[in-house]
Amino acid sequence: MTGFILSLFVLAAAFLYITWNAYQAIHEKEGIVVSTWWGKQHTLDWALVEAWRLLHMS
């Protein structure tokens, strides 16, 4: 029974790590905000997103 509970704990932790490893949110003014599991955060501003889109559309 203890092994089963430990297995569930490991599976739950792995699921949370995978789903929150690269969380992305879209903000109207800031752009795309990417947060990692460890709390690191960086922002892709809209000018960079637009430049990437134009580069790949041509």
PDBQT receptor file of N, H, CA, C and O in Angstrom, charges set to zero:
ATOM      1  N   MET A   1       0.821  -1.203   0.000  1.00  0.00    +0.000 N 
ATOM      2  CA  MET A   1       0.000   0.000   0.000  1.00  0.00    +0.000 C 
ATOM      3  C   MET A   1       0.867   1.270   0.000  1.00  0.00    +0.000 C 
ATOM      4  O   MET A   1       0.524   2.262  -0.643  1.00  0.00    +0.000 OA
ATOM      5  N   THR A   2       1.976   1.226   0.719  1.00  0.00    +0.000 N 
ATOM      6  H   THR A   2       2.254   0.420   1.241  1.00  0.00    +0.000 HD
ATOM      7  CA  THR A   2       2.869   2.377   0.772  1.00  0.00    +0.000 C 
ATOM      8  C   THR A   2       3.468   2.656  -0.605  1.00  0.00    +0.000 C 
ATOM      9  O   THR A   2       3.616   3.811  -1.004  1.00  0.00    +0.000 OA
ATOM     10  N   GLY A   3       3.810   1.597  -1.322  1.00  0.00    +0.000 N 
ATOM     11  H   GLY A   3       3.690   0.658  -0.998  1.00  0.00    +0.000 HD
ATOM     12  CA  GLY A   3       4.338   1.759  -2.673  1.00  0.00    +0.000 C 
ATOM     13  C   GLY A   3       3.334   2.405  -3.597  1.00  0.00    +0.000 C 
ATOM     14  O   GLY A   3       3.698   3.222  -4.443  1.00  0.00    +0.000 OA
ATOM     15  N   PHE A   4       2.070   2.048  -3.444  1.00  0.00    +0.000 N 
ATOM     16  H   PHE A   4       1.774   1.385  -2.757  1.00  0.00    +0.000 HD
ATOM     17  CA  PHE A   4       1.007   2.643  -4.259  1.00  0.00    +0.000 C 
ATOM     18  C   PHE A   4       0.878   4.131  -3.989  1.00  0.00    +0.000 C 
ATOM     19  O   PHE A   4       0.755   4.923  -4.923  1.00  0.00    +0.000 OA
ATOM     20  N   ILE A   5       0.904   4.517  -2.727  1.00  0.00    +0.000 N 
ATOM     21  H   ILE A   5       1.004   3.874  -1.968  1.00  0.00    +0.000 HD
ATOM     22  CA  ILE A   5       0.788   5.928  -2.357  1.00  0.00    +0.000 C 
ATOM     23  C   ILE A   5       2.003   6.708  -2.860  1.00  0.00    +0.000 C 
ATOM     24  O   ILE A   5       1.854   7.817  -3.373  1.00  0.00    +0.000 OA
ATOM     25  N   LEU A   6       3.194   6.144  -2.720  1.00  0.00    +0.000 N 
ATOM     26  H   LEU A   6       3.315   5.243  -2.304  1.00  0.00    +0.000 HD
ATOM     27  CA  LEU A   6       4.388   6.814  -3.231  1.00  0.00    +0.000 C 
ATOM     28  C   LEU A   6       4.346   6.942  -4.748  1.00  0.00    +0.000 C 
ATOM     29  O   LEU A   6       4.773   7.957  -5.299  1.00  0.00    +0.000 OA
ATOM     30  N   SER A   7       3.834   5.922  -5.424  1.00  0.00    +0.000 N 
ATOM     31  H   SER A   7       3.488   5.097  -4.976  1.00  0.00    +0.000 HD
ATOM     32  CA  SER A   7       3.701   5.983  -6.884  1.00  0.00    +0.000 C 
ATOM     33  C   SER A   7       2.742   7.088  -7.300  1.00  0.00    +0.000 C 
ATOM     34  O   SER A   7       3.015   7.819  -8.252  1.00  0.00    +0.000 OA
ATOM     35  N   LEU A   8       1.629   7.217  -6.601  1.00  0.00    +0.000 N 
ATOM     36  H   LEU A   8       1.407   6.624  -5.828  1.00  0.00    +0.000 HD
ATOM     37  CA  LEU A   8       0.681   8.292  -6.904  1.00  0.00    +0.000 C 
ATOM     38  C   LEU A   8       1.306   9.658  -6.679  1.00  0.00    +0.000 C 
ATOM     39  O   LEU A   8       1.075  10.583  -7.458  1.00  0.00    +0.000 OA
ATOM     40  N   PHE A   9       2.085   9.792  -5.633  1.00  0.00    +0.000 N 
ATOM     41  H   PHE A   9       2.272   9.041  -5.000  1.00  0.00    +0.000 HD
ATOM     42  CA  PHE A   9       2.755  11.054  -5.354  1.00  0.00    +0.000 C 
ATOM     43  C   PHE A   9       3.742  11.402  -6.467  1.00  0.00    +0.000 C 
ATOM     44  O   PHE A   9       3.782  12.542  -6.930  1.00  0.00    +0.000 OA
ATOM     45  N   VAL A  10       4.528  10.435  -6.889  1.00  0.00    +0.000 N 
ATOM     46  H   VAL A  10       4.496   9.509  -6.513  1.00  0.00    +0.000 HD
ATOM     47  CA  VAL A  10       5.503  10.666  -7.957  1.00  0.00    +0.000 C 
ATOM     48  C   VAL A  10       4.792  11.013  -9.257  1.00  0.00    +0.000 C 
ATOM     49  O   VAL A  10       5.225  11.919  -9.969  1.00  0.00    +0.000 OA
ATOM     50  N   LEU A  11       3.716  10.317  -9.581  1.00  0.00    +0.000 N 
ATOM     51  H   LEU A  11       3.364   9.581  -9.003  1.00  0.00    +0.000 HD
ATOM     52  CA  LEU A  11       2.952  10.614 -10.798  1.00  0.00    +0.000 C 
ATOM     53  C   LEU A  11       2.335  12.014 -10.744  1.00  0.00    +0.000 C 
ATOM     54  O   LEU A  11       2.343  12.735 -11.742  1.00  0.00    +0.000 OA
ATOM     55  N   ALA A  12       1.807  12.396  -9.591  1.00  0.00    +0.000 N 
ATOM     56  H   ALA A  12       1.801  11.811  -8.780  1.00  0.00    +0.000 HD
ATOM     57  CA  ALA A  12       1.219  13.732  -9.456  1.00  0.00    +0.000 C 
ATOM     58  C   ALA A  12       2.291  14.807  -9.607  1.00  0.00    +0.000 C 
ATOM     59  O   ALA A  12       2.064  15.817 -10.272  1.00  0.00    +0.000 OA
ATOM     60  N   ALA A  13       3.458  14.599  -8.995  1.00  0.00    +0.000 N 
ATOM     61  H   ALA A  13       3.643  13.778  -8.454  1.00  0.00    +0.000 HD
ATOM     62  CA  ALA A  13       4.547  15.574  -9.112  1.00  0.00    +0.000 C 
ATOM     63  C   ALA A  13       5.032  15.670 -10.552  1.00  0.00    +0.000 C 
ATOM     64  O   ALA A  13       5.300  16.767 -11.043  1.00  0.00    +0.000 OA
ATOM     65  N   ALA A  14       5.147  14.540 -11.231  1.00  0.00    +0.000 N 
ATOM     66  H   ALA A  14       4.930  13.649 -10.832  1.00  0.00    +0.000 HD
ATOM     67  CA  ALA A  14       5.584  14.543 -12.629  1.00  0.00    +0.000 C 
ATOM     68  C   ALA A  14       4.567  15.262 -13.509  1.00  0.00    +0.000 C 
ATOM     69  O   ALA A  14       4.946  16.026 -14.397  1.00  0.00    +0.000 OA
ATOM     70  N   PHE A  15       3.287  15.026 -13.270  1.00  0.00    +0.000 N 
ATOM     71  H   PHE A  15       2.979  14.405 -12.548  1.00  0.00    +0.000 HD
ATOM     72  CA  PHE A  15       2.244  15.693 -14.042  1.00  0.00    +0.000 C 
ATOM     73  C   PHE A  15       2.311  17.207 -13.855  1.00  0.00    +0.000 C 
ATOM     74  O   PHE A  15       2.237  17.959 -14.827  1.00  0.00    +0.000 OA
ATOM     75  N   LEU A  16       2.451  17.649 -12.615  1.00  0.00    +0.000 N 
ATOM     76  H   LEU A  16       2.511  17.038 -11.825  1.00  0.00    +0.000 HD
ATOM     77  CA  LEU A  16       2.540  19.092 -12.354  1.00  0.00    +0.000 C 
ATOM     78  C   LEU A  16       3.782  19.694 -12.992  1.00  0.00    +0.000 C 
ATOM     79  O   LEU A  16       3.724  20.799 -13.530  1.00  0.00    +0.000 OA
ATOM     80  N   TYR A  17       4.893  18.992 -12.943  1.00  0.00    +0.000 N 
ATOM     81  H   TYR A  17       4.940  18.093 -12.506  1.00  0.00    +0.000 HD
ATOM     82  CA  TYR A  17       6.124  19.493 -13.556  1.00  0.00    +0.000 C 
ATOM     83  C   TYR A  17       5.959  19.641 -15.063  1.00  0.00    +0.000 C 
ATOM     84  O   TYR A  17       6.353  20.654 -15.641  1.00  0.00    +0.000 OA
ATOM     85  N   ILE A  18       5.378  18.633 -15.693  1.00  0.00    +0.000 N 
ATOM     86  H   ILE A  18       5.058  17.810 -15.223  1.00  0.00    +0.000 HD
ATOM     87  CA  ILE A  18       5.212  18.666 -17.146  1.00  0.00    +0.000 C 
ATOM     88  C   ILE A  18       4.234  19.758 -17.562  1.00  0.00    +0.000 C 
ATOM     89  O   ILE A  18       4.502  20.484 -18.519  1.00  0.00    +0.000 OA
ATOM     90  N   THR A  19       3.124  19.889 -16.875  1.00  0.00    +0.000 N 
ATOM     91  H   THR A  19       2.906  19.299 -16.098  1.00  0.00    +0.000 HD
ATOM     92  CA  THR A  19       2.118  20.869 -17.276  1.00  0.00    +0.000 C 
ATOM     93  C   THR A  19       2.528  22.302 -16.969  1.00  0.00    +0.000 C 
ATOM     94  O   THR A  19       2.087  23.219 -17.662  1.00  0.00    +0.000 OA
ATOM     95  N   TRP A  20       3.351  22.523 -15.961  1.00  0.00    +0.000 N 
ATOM     96  H   TRP A  20       3.709  21.778 -15.398  1.00  0.00    +0.000 HD
ATOM     97  CA  TRP A  20       3.762  23.874 -15.594  1.00  0.00    +0.000 C 
ATOM     98  C   TRP A  20       5.190  24.186 -15.982  1.00  0.00    +0.000 C 
ATOM     99  O   TRP A  20       5.709  25.238 -15.609  1.00  0.00    +0.000 OA
ATOM    100  N   ASN A  21       5.849  23.292 -16.728  1.00  0.00    +0.000 N 
ATOM    101  H   ASN A  21       5.427  22.437 -17.030  1.00  0.00    +0.000 HD
ATOM    102  CA  ASN A  21       7.249  23.507 -17.088  1.00  0.00    +0.000 C 
ATOM    103  C   ASN A  21       7.424  24.757 -17.941  1.00  0.00    +0.000 C 
ATOM    104  O   ASN A  21       8.399  25.488 -17.765  1.00  0.00    +0.000 OA
ATOM    105  N   ALA A  22       6.517  25.010 -18.842  1.00  0.00    +0.000 N 
ATOM    106  H   ALA A  22       5.725  24.416 -18.985  1.00  0.00    +0.000 HD
ATOM    107  CA  ALA A  22       6.624  26.195 -19.703  1.00  0.00    +0.000 C 
ATOM    108  C   ALA A  22       5.241  26.820 -19.847  1.00  0.00    +0.000 C 
ATOM    109  O   ALA A  22       4.636  26.782 -20.919  1.00  0.00    +0.000 OA
ATOM    110  N   TYR A  23       4.761  27.386 -18.768  1.00  0.00    +0.000 N 
ATOM    111  H   TYR A  23       5.252  27.416 -17.897  1.00  0.00    +0.000 HD
ATOM    112  CA  TYR A  23       3.447  28.030 -18.780  1.00  0.00    +0.000 C 
ATOM    113  C   TYR A  23       3.527  29.336 -19.556  1.00  0.00    +0.000 C 
ATOM    114  O   TYR A  23       4.447  30.126 -19.341  1.00  0.00    +0.000 OA
ATOM    115  N   GLN A  24       2.585  29.571 -20.449  1.00  0.00    +0.000 N 
ATOM    116  H   GLN A  24       1.838  28.929 -20.623  1.00  0.00    +0.000 HD
ATOM    117  CA  GLN A  24       2.570  30.788 -21.238  1.00  0.00    +0.000 C 
ATOM    118  C   GLN A  24       1.250  31.522 -21.032  1.00  0.00    +0.000 C 
ATOM    119  O   GLN A  24       0.181  30.913 -21.002  1.00  0.00    +0.000 OA
ATOM    120  N   ALA A  25       1.346  32.831 -20.892  1.00  0.00    +0.000 N 
ATOM    121  H   ALA A  25       2.215  33.326 -20.916  1.00  0.00    +0.000 HD
ATOM    122  CA  ALA A  25       0.173  33.673 -20.754  1.00  0.00    +0.000 C 
ATOM    123  C   ALA A  25       0.285  34.820 -21.745  1.00  0.00    +0.000 C 
ATOM    124  O   ALA A  25       1.389  35.250 -22.080  1.00  0.00    +0.000 OA
ATOM    125  N   ILE A  26      -0.835  35.308 -22.207  1.00  0.00    +0.000 N 
ATOM    126  H   ILE A  26      -1.732  34.959 -21.934  1.00  0.00    +0.000 HD
ATOM    127  CA  ILE A  26      -0.857  36.422 -23.152  1.00  0.00    +0.000 C 
ATOM    128  C   ILE A  26      -1.393  37.648 -22.422  1.00  0.00    +0.000 C 
ATOM    129  O   ILE A  26      -2.490  37.634 -21.865  1.00  0.00    +0.000 OA
ATOM    130  N   HIS A  27      -0.594  38.704 -22.439  1.00  0.00    +0.000 N 
ATOM    131  H   HIS A  27       0.298  38.716 -22.891  1.00  0.00    +0.000 HD
ATOM    132  CA  HIS A  27      -0.986  39.957 -21.821  1.00  0.00    +0.000 C 
ATOM    133  C   HIS A  27      -1.111  41.024 -22.905  1.00  0.00    +0.000 C 
ATOM    134  O   HIS A  27      -0.310  41.075 -23.839  1.00  0.00    +0.000 OA
ATOM    135  N   GLU A  28      -2.110  41.859 -22.769  1.00  0.00    +0.000 N 
ATOM    136  H   GLU A  28      -2.760  41.817 -22.010  1.00  0.00    +0.000 HD
ATOM    137  CA  GLU A  28      -2.418  42.865 -23.785  1.00  0.00    +0.000 C 
ATOM    138  C   GLU A  28      -1.250  43.816 -24.028  1.00  0.00    +0.000 C 
ATOM    139  O   GLU A  28      -0.919  44.103 -25.178  1.00  0.00    +0.000 OA
ATOM    140  N   LYS A  29      -0.625  44.305 -22.963  1.00  0.00    +0.000 N 
ATOM    141  H   LYS A  29      -0.894  44.072 -22.029  1.00  0.00    +0.000 HD
ATOM    142  CA  LYS A  29       0.447  45.292 -23.113  1.00  0.00    +0.000 C 
ATOM    143  C   LYS A  29       1.836  44.670 -23.100  1.00  0.00    +0.000 C 
ATOM    144  O   LYS A  29       2.726  45.137 -23.810  1.00  0.00    +0.000 OA
ATOM    145  N   GLU A  30       2.036  43.622 -22.302  1.00  0.00    +0.000 N 
ATOM    146  H   GLU A  30       1.313  43.242 -21.725  1.00  0.00    +0.000 HD
ATOM    147  CA  GLU A  30       3.375  43.061 -22.125  1.00  0.00    +0.000 C 
ATOM    148  C   GLU A  30       3.773  42.112 -23.242  1.00  0.00    +0.000 C 
ATOM    149  O   GLU A  30       4.947  42.063 -23.607  1.00  0.00    +0.000 OA
ATOM    150  N   GLY A  31       2.856  41.375 -23.782  1.00  0.00    +0.000 N 
ATOM    151  H   GLY A  31       1.902  41.414 -23.485  1.00  0.00    +0.000 HD
ATOM    152  CA  GLY A  31       3.157  40.379 -24.802  1.00  0.00    +0.000 C 
ATOM    153  C   GLY A  31       2.945  38.983 -24.255  1.00  0.00    +0.000 C 
ATOM    154  O   GLY A  31       2.057  38.759 -23.433  1.00  0.00    +0.000 OA
ATOM    155  N   ILE A  32       3.761  38.045 -24.710  1.00  0.00    +0.000 N 
ATOM    156  H   ILE A  32       4.482  38.227 -25.378  1.00  0.00    +0.000 HD
ATOM    157  CA  ILE A  32       3.650  36.671 -24.247  1.00  0.00    +0.000 C 
ATOM    158  C   ILE A  32       4.617  36.483 -23.083  1.00  0.00    +0.000 C 
ATOM    159  O   ILE A  32       5.819  36.709 -23.218  1.00  0.00    +0.000 OA
ATOM    160  N   VAL A  33       4.083  36.071 -21.955  1.00  0.00    +0.000 N 
ATOM    161  H   VAL A  33       3.106  35.888 -21.845  1.00  0.00    +0.000 HD
ATOM    162  CA  VAL A  33       4.880  35.874 -20.748  1.00  0.00    +0.000 C 
ATOM    163  C   VAL A  33       5.036  34.366 -20.533  1.00  0.00    +0.000 C 
ATOM    164  O   VAL A  33       4.052  33.628 -20.472  1.00  0.00    +0.000 OA
ATOM    165  N   VAL A  34       6.279  33.932 -20.422  1.00  0.00    +0.000 N 
ATOM    166  H   VAL A  34       7.078  34.531 -20.472  1.00  0.00    +0.000 HD
ATOM    167  CA  VAL A  34       6.580  32.517 -20.224  1.00  0.00    +0.000 C 
ATOM    168  C   VAL A  34       7.168  32.345 -18.828  1.00  0.00    +0.000 C 
ATOM    169  O   VAL A  34       8.153  32.992 -18.474  1.00  0.00    +0.000 OA
ATOM    170  N   SER A  35       6.550  31.464 -18.039  1.00  0.00    +0.000 N 
ATOM    171  H   SER A  35       5.749  30.938 -18.327  1.00  0.00    +0.000 HD
ATOM    172  CA  SER A  35       7.037  31.176 -16.695  1.00  0.00    +0.000 C 
ATOM    173  C   SER A  35       7.411  29.705 -16.613  1.00  0.00    +0.000 C 
ATOM    174  O   SER A  35       6.708  28.845 -17.146  1.00  0.00    +0.000 OA
ATOM    175  N   THR A  36       8.516  29.423 -15.946  1.00  0.00    +0.000 N 
ATOM    176  H   THR A  36       9.087  30.122 -15.514  1.00  0.00    +0.000 HD
ATOM    177  CA  THR A  36       8.933  28.040 -15.778  1.00  0.00    +0.000 C 
ATOM    178  C   THR A  36       8.575  27.546 -14.384  1.00  0.00    +0.000 C 
ATOM    179  O   THR A  36       8.150  28.322 -13.528  1.00  0.00    +0.000 OA
ATOM    180  N   TRP A  37       8.751  26.261 -14.169  1.00  0.00    +0.000 N 
ATOM    181  H   TRP A  37       9.096  25.631 -14.865  1.00  0.00    +0.000 HD
ATOM    182  CA  TRP A  37       8.457  25.605 -12.899  1.00  0.00    +0.000 C 
ATOM    183  C   TRP A  37       9.243  26.242 -11.758  1.00  0.00    +0.000 C 
ATOM    184  O   TRP A  37       8.746  26.323 -10.634  1.00  0.00    +0.000 OA
ATOM    185  N   TRP A  38      10.461  26.692 -12.034  1.00  0.00    +0.000 N 
ATOM    186  H   TRP A  38      10.864  26.626 -12.946  1.00  0.00    +0.000 HD
ATOM    187  CA  TRP A  38      11.339  27.218 -10.990  1.00  0.00    +0.000 C 
ATOM    188  C   TRP A  38      11.154  28.711 -10.762  1.00  0.00    +0.000 C 
ATOM    189  O   TRP A  38      11.920  29.311 -10.007  1.00  0.00    +0.000 OA
ATOM    190  N   GLY A  39      10.162  29.326 -11.393  1.00  0.00    +0.000 N 
ATOM    191  H   GLY A  39       9.540  28.839 -12.006  1.00  0.00    +0.000 HD
ATOM    192  CA  GLY A  39       9.868  30.728 -11.149  1.00  0.00    +0.000 C 
ATOM    193  C   GLY A  39      10.550  31.708 -12.084  1.00  0.00    +0.000 C 
ATOM    194  O   GLY A  39      10.332  32.914 -11.972  1.00  0.00    +0.000 OA
ATOM    195  N   LYS A  40      11.365  31.221 -12.998  1.00  0.00    +0.000 N 
ATOM    196  H   LYS A  40      11.542  30.241 -13.088  1.00  0.00    +0.000 HD
ATOM    197  CA  LYS A  40      11.989  32.118 -13.965  1.00  0.00    +0.000 C 
ATOM    198  C   LYS A  40      10.926  32.582 -14.947  1.00  0.00    +0.000 C 
ATOM    199  O   LYS A  40      10.050  31.814 -15.346  1.00  0.00    +0.000 OA
ATOM    200  N   GLN A  41      11.015  33.834 -15.325  1.00  0.00    +0.000 N 
ATOM    201  H   GLN A  41      11.726  34.458 -15.002  1.00  0.00    +0.000 HD
ATOM    202  CA  GLN A  41       9.991  34.404 -16.204  1.00  0.00    +0.000 C 
ATOM    203  C   GLN A  41      10.653  35.309 -17.231  1.00  0.00    +0.000 C 
ATOM    204  O   GLN A  41      11.549  36.086 -16.903  1.00  0.00    +0.000 OA
ATOM    205  N   HIS A  42      10.207  35.202 -18.472  1.00  0.00    +0.000 N 
ATOM    206  H   HIS A  42       9.480  34.571 -18.739  1.00  0.00    +0.000 HD
ATOM    207  CA  HIS A  42      10.654  36.154 -19.483  1.00  0.00    +0.000 C 
ATOM    208  C   HIS A  42       9.480  36.500 -20.383  1.00  0.00    +0.000 C 
ATOM    209  O   HIS A  42       8.506  35.755 -20.486  1.00  0.00    +0.000 OA
ATOM    210  N   THR A  43       9.599  37.649 -21.028  1.00  0.00    +0.000 N 
ATOM    211  H   THR A  43      10.391  38.255 -20.944  1.00  0.00    +0.000 HD
ATOM    212  CA  THR A  43       8.507  38.182 -21.825  1.00  0.00    +0.000 C 
ATOM    213  C   THR A  43       8.948  38.375 -23.265  1.00  0.00    +0.000 C 
ATOM    214  O   THR A  43      10.039  38.881 -23.528  1.00  0.00    +0.000 OA
ATOM    215  N   LEU A  44       8.097  37.969 -24.190  1.00  0.00    +0.000 N 
ATOM    216  H   LEU A  44       7.211  37.558 -23.975  1.00  0.00    +0.000 HD
ATOM    217  CA  LEU A  44       8.296  38.248 -25.609  1.00  0.00    +0.000 C 
ATOM    218  C   LEU A  44       7.355  39.389 -25.963  1.00  0.00    +0.000 C 
ATOM    219  O   LEU A  44       6.140  39.201 -26.020  1.00  0.00    +0.000 OA
ATOM    220  N   ASP A  45       7.912  40.568 -26.200  1.00  0.00    +0.000 N 
ATOM    221  H   ASP A  45       8.899  40.720 -26.153  1.00  0.00    +0.000 HD
ATOM    222  CA  ASP A  45       7.048  41.706 -26.489  1.00  0.00    +0.000 C 
ATOM    223  C   ASP A  45       6.428  41.571 -27.885  1.00  0.00    +0.000 C 
ATOM    224  O   ASP A  45       6.892  40.795 -28.720  1.00  0.00    +0.000 OA
ATOM    225  N   TRP A  46       5.383  42.337 -28.103  1.00  0.00    +0.000 N 
ATOM    226  H   TRP A  46       5.006  42.966 -27.424  1.00  0.00    +0.000 HD
ATOM    227  CA  TRP A  46       4.605  42.208 -29.339  1.00  0.00    +0.000 C 
ATOM    228  C   TRP A  46       5.416  42.555 -30.581  1.00  0.00    +0.000 C 
ATOM    229  O   TRP A  46       5.146  42.009 -31.650  1.00  0.00    +0.000 OA
ATOM    230  N   ALA A  47       6.391  43.437 -30.477  1.00  0.00    +0.000 N 
ATOM    231  H   ALA A  47       6.611  43.881 -29.608  1.00  0.00    +0.000 HD
ATOM    232  CA  ALA A  47       7.223  43.780 -31.631  1.00  0.00    +0.000 C 
ATOM    233  C   ALA A  47       8.038  42.566 -32.084  1.00  0.00    +0.000 C 
ATOM    234  O   ALA A  47       8.181  42.328 -33.283  1.00  0.00    +0.000 OA
ATOM    235  N   LEU A  48       8.561  41.815 -31.147  1.00  0.00    +0.000 N 
ATOM    236  H   LEU A  48       8.445  42.008 -30.173  1.00  0.00    +0.000 HD
ATOM    237  CA  LEU A  48       9.311  40.609 -31.483  1.00  0.00    +0.000 C 
ATOM    238  C   LEU A  48       8.402  39.547 -32.096  1.00  0.00    +0.000 C 
ATOM    239  O   LEU A  48       8.787  38.874 -33.052  1.00  0.00    +0.000 OA
ATOM    240  N   VAL A  49       7.223  39.400 -31.559  1.00  0.00    +0.000 N 
ATOM    241  H   VAL A  49       6.910  39.946 -30.782  1.00  0.00    +0.000 HD
ATOM    242  CA  VAL A  49       6.260  38.426 -32.096  1.00  0.00    +0.000 C 
ATOM    243  C   VAL A  49       5.877  38.814 -33.522  1.00  0.00    +0.000 C 
ATOM    244  O   VAL A  49       5.808  37.951 -34.397  1.00  0.00    +0.000 OA
ATOM    245  N   GLU A  50       5.632  40.079 -33.762  1.00  0.00    +0.000 N 
ATOM    246  H   GLU A  50       5.688  40.779 -33.050  1.00  0.00    +0.000 HD
ATOM    247  CA  GLU A  50       5.260  40.544 -35.091  1.00  0.00    +0.000 C 
ATOM    248  C   GLU A  50       6.406  40.372 -36.085  1.00  0.00    +0.000 C 
ATOM    249  O   GLU A  50       6.181  39.985 -37.232  1.00  0.00    +0.000 OA
ATOM    250  N   ALA A  51       7.636  40.658 -35.648  1.00  0.00    +0.000 N 
ATOM    251  H   ALA A  51       7.819  40.972 -34.717  1.00  0.00    +0.000 HD
ATOM    252  CA  ALA A  51       8.795  40.473 -36.527  1.00  0.00    +0.000 C 
ATOM    253  C   ALA A  51       8.957  38.999 -36.894  1.00  0.00    +0.000 C 
ATOM    254  O   ALA A  51       9.250  38.678 -38.046  1.00  0.00    +0.000 OA
ATOM    255  N   TRP A  52       8.769  38.103 -35.929  1.00  0.00    +0.000 N 
ATOM    256  H   TRP A  52       8.531  38.364 -34.993  1.00  0.00    +0.000 HD
ATOM    257  CA  TRP A  52       8.866  36.668 -36.192  1.00  0.00    +0.000 C 
ATOM    258  C   TRP A  52       7.787  36.242 -37.183  1.00  0.00    +0.000 C 
ATOM    259  O   TRP A  52       8.046  35.464 -38.100  1.00  0.00    +0.000 OA
ATOM    260  N   ARG A  53       6.571  36.761 -36.989  1.00  0.00    +0.000 N 
ATOM    261  H   ARG A  53       6.360  37.393 -36.244  1.00  0.00    +0.000 HD
ATOM    262  CA  ARG A  53       5.460  36.404 -37.884  1.00  0.00    +0.000 C 
ATOM    263  C   ARG A  53       5.736  36.867 -39.310  1.00  0.00    +0.000 C 
ATOM    264  O   ARG A  53       5.516  36.117 -40.261  1.00  0.00    +0.000 OA
ATOM    265  N   LEU A  54       6.217  38.102 -39.461  1.00  0.00    +0.000 N 
ATOM    266  H   LEU A  54       6.395  38.711 -38.689  1.00  0.00    +0.000 HD
ATOM    267  CA  LEU A  54       6.530  38.612 -40.796  1.00  0.00    +0.000 C 
ATOM    268  C   LEU A  54       7.658  37.842 -41.452  1.00  0.00    +0.000 C 
ATOM    269  O   LEU A  54       7.636  37.617 -42.662  1.00  0.00    +0.000 OA
ATOM    270  N   LEU A  55       8.637  37.440 -40.671  1.00  0.00    +0.000 N 
ATOM    271  H   LEU A  55       8.655  37.623 -39.688  1.00  0.00    +0.000 HD
ATOM    272  CA  LEU A  55       9.764  36.686 -41.202  1.00  0.00    +0.000 C 
ATOM    273  C   LEU A  55       9.311  35.334 -41.750  1.00  0.00    +0.000 C 
ATOM    274  O   LEU A  55       9.790  34.886 -42.792  1.00  0.00    +0.000 OA
ATOM    275  N   HIS A  56       8.396  34.697 -41.050  1.00  0.00    +0.000 N 
ATOM    276  H   HIS A  56       8.006  35.061 -40.204  1.00  0.00    +0.000 HD
ATOM    277  CA  HIS A  56       7.950  33.374 -41.456  1.00  0.00    +0.000 C 
ATOM    278  C   HIS A  56       6.789  33.388 -42.438  1.00  0.00    +0.000 C 
ATOM    279  O   HIS A  56       6.438  32.344 -42.986  1.00  0.00    +0.000 OA
ATOM    280  N   MET A  57       6.198  34.527 -42.667  1.00  0.00    +0.000 N 
ATOM    281  H   MET A  57       6.483  35.376 -42.222  1.00  0.00    +0.000 HD
ATOM    282  CA  MET A  57       5.099  34.626 -43.635  1.00  0.00    +0.000 C 
ATOM    283  C   MET A  57       5.630  34.831 -45.043  1.00  0.00    +0.000 C 
ATOM    284  O   MET A  57       4.930  34.538 -46.012  1.00  0.00    +0.000 OA
ATOM    285  N   SER A  58       6.847  35.325 -45.174  1.00  0.00    +0.000 N 
ATOM    286  H   SER A  58       7.416  35.562 -44.386  1.00  0.00    +0.000 HD
ATOM    287  CA  SER A  58       7.380  35.615 -46.502  1.00  0.00    +0.000 C 
ATOM    288  C   SER A  58       8.074  34.424 -47.120  1.00  0.00    +0.000 C 
ATOM    289  O   SER A  58       8.576  34.514 -48.241  1.00  0.00    +0.000 OA
TER     290      SER A  58
